[in-house]
Amino acid sequence: MSPFRARVENGHLILNAPTTLPDGTVIDLVADDEGDDLTDEERRTLHEALSSSWKSVEAGRLGPASAILDELRERR
């Protein structure tokens, strides 16, 4: 089943979605944040990289974004 799409109007959810559910069916609508699909190892690697980057910032080792992007492009 596809997710439902609704809009808020005067504090009420308004659905305009055809369904094959029988009349009187009660459903729970949930605002879903699927997050990401990182594995624990990938998340750990990301956090280590962010921590390392922040330490560089704190130490004053900064550069313009354009220079950093140029360097990354050269690595490809």
Secondary structure as GFF3:
##gff-version 3
##sequence-region A 1 76
A	DSSP	beta_strand	6	9	.	.	.	ID=ss1
A	DSSP	beta_strand	12	15	.	.	.	ID=ss2
A	DSSP	alpha_helix	40	58	.	.	.	ID=ss3
A	DSSP	alpha_helix	65	75	.	.	.	ID=ss4
###
